[in-house]
């Protein structure tokens, strides 16, 4: 028998793992804690005032000098994609709009889902809210609601 | 700086697809390693070092696979390392192998890559795991998957540069058409423009047929120092350039999220290494990382093979078609040949080597002799880009 040709009675083993991680949130913990309260906590470089939401802990230009700064929690939709989203490990999934959002006061953009507005378009104004459904990670609390605009 | 010459002297690719026969990466690695060594015209005992490319142990259920795979092919005792760089794992493994030869550490290096992405875990679980390859805490665990990020990137390309869903679909049609003629391809049934446009939406503007395949796959190449390469009655193929660059992982942290800046930097560095001033004139064929149809257009523009916003027009004009001036993804790319991250970059170089040597699949083999070919792979959404330029010599 050629060892490179599997035999006809190949056996497959069905393996189901259930692994439980105790997952730390590290230096980003204040950001995640704020999300669960509907607050937008950003980091800011004291040298160049560049502000990041989601936060970075290091300014690419000035090193590890970021400090926390709370934003107003509103922003503008820049780009959208209409899709189906499954929230990992929650069993929850639904049609959703995912967007890149520029939060007021932030220099970067955040990827977020927009609740209840499948027709959301770039230019729409949104507000950070709290997803009240079941979550297993605080990032899953982050959802945006339309407050105006297109 | 003069780079010591590294040649690709042998290759083998196992057909990409869904391994329905119960075979495992151990079987695939054994097959491609032995076949590549035989194709190189050397003996296994000649191999000085082994480099393995693979992305995820979660897919394989084999942690630390390099030592096992080295042992599996009968080369225990040699130096061995594993390289991981997401979708560019195979390409980065080639870099690592070439560097060993350039440093004088080895004369012959066997570079192997594999991924068990199709037949082991359920597709939804694979997509969830791949979602963790971006920023897991801020994106992956929020449900963001590769298709969402690629869709947001190409949506902005469409908005700013006028790219249309029809332009995206044309890439899938081209690549599936090429794959139909490639016996190694995962998806060998061609598709029409109307079929792509009518396929179910996954994440606008992307539809099912715009997406690459999740594939099982393995590939291997043998690299050799110039003075070690055996004399063969075939054209020599030299790695004229190997360059990589990185970008911010999160799209929103980039200045322009529709551009793959890391690719532009890697390509510029590669062209400098190869002393190529005009890549459009010099490059005769390319394998480009089409994780999604639009990513091929974005990549061609960042690679300097099309002006920004013009790749779709050049495709419609025939430039990147099989009989065009610069055929792209003759293998079918990830959309047609398939996507197996650890193997993809190696399979790209294996295919291009054969094209430069005139021994690729007959219906896909370019008819004119070309000096340079380009291989392009990336991780993330163009986050880490690895670009190789191959040169046919003699």
HADDOCK unambig.tbl for C-alpha pairs under 7 A between the chains (distance, minus, plus):
assign (segid A and resid 4 and name CA) (segid B and resid 27 and name CA) 6.64 0.50 0.50
assign (segid A and resid 6 and name CA) (segid B and resid 23 and name CA) 6.77 0.50 0.50
assign (segid A and resid 10 and name CA) (segid B and resid 22 and name CA) 6.15 0.50 0.50
assign (segid A and resid 12 and name CA) (segid B and resid 22 and name CA) 6.48 0.50 0.50
assign (segid A and resid 79 and name CA) (segid B and resid 152 and name CA) 6.25 0.50 0.50
assign (segid A and resid 79 and name CA) (segid B and resid 155 and name CA) 6.88 0.50 0.50
assign (segid A and resid 79 and name CA) (segid B and resid 156 and name CA) 6.39 0.50 0.50
assign (segid A and resid 80 and name CA) (segid B and resid 152 and name CA) 6.21 0.50 0.50
assign (segid A and resid 81 and name CA) (segid B and resid 148 and name CA) 6.96 0.50 0.50
assign (segid A and resid 81 and name CA) (segid B and resid 151 and name CA) 6.33 0.50 0.50
assign (segid A and resid 81 and name CA) (segid B and resid 152 and name CA) 5.98 0.50 0.50
assign (segid A and resid 81 and name CA) (segid B and resid 203 and name CA) 5.79 0.50 0.50
assign (segid A and resid 81 and name CA) (segid B and resid 204 and name CA) 5.02 0.50 0.50
assign (segid A and resid 82 and name CA) (segid B and resid 203 and name CA) 5.40 0.50 0.50
assign (segid A and resid 82 and name CA) (segid B and resid 204 and name CA) 5.28 0.50 0.50
assign (segid A and resid 83 and name CA) (segid B and resid 202 and name CA) 5.87 0.50 0.50
assign (segid A and resid 83 and name CA) (segid B and resid 203 and name CA) 4.33 0.50 0.50
assign (segid A and resid 83 and name CA) (segid B and resid 204 and name CA) 6.62 0.50 0.50
assign (segid A and resid 85 and name CA) (segid B and resid 143 and name CA) 6.16 0.50 0.50
assign (segid A and resid 86 and name CA) (segid B and resid 143 and name CA) 5.54 0.50 0.50
assign (segid A and resid 87 and name CA) (segid B and resid 142 and name CA) 6.03 0.50 0.50
assign (segid A and resid 87 and name CA) (segid B and resid 143 and name CA) 4.73 0.50 0.50
assign (segid A and resid 88 and name CA) (segid B and resid 141 and name CA) 5.93 0.50 0.50
assign (segid A and resid 88 and name CA) (segid B and resid 143 and name CA) 5.74 0.50 0.50
assign (segid A and resid 100 and name CA) (segid B and resid 252 and name CA) 6.89 0.50 0.50
assign (segid A and resid 108 and name CA) (segid B and resid 252 and name CA) 5.46 0.50 0.50
assign (segid A and resid 108 and name CA) (segid B and resid 253 and name CA) 5.14 0.50 0.50
assign (segid A and resid 109 and name CA) (segid B and resid 252 and name CA) 4.11 0.50 0.50
assign (segid A and resid 109 and name CA) (segid B and resid 253 and name CA) 6.37 0.50 0.50
assign (segid A and resid 110 and name CA) (segid B and resid 252 and name CA) 5.65 0.50 0.50
assign (segid A and resid 139 and name CA) (segid B and resid 138 and name CA) 6.15 0.50 0.50
assign (segid A and resid 139 and name CA) (segid B and resid 142 and name CA) 5.74 0.50 0.50
assign (segid A and resid 140 and name CA) (segid B and resid 142 and name CA) 5.02 0.50 0.50
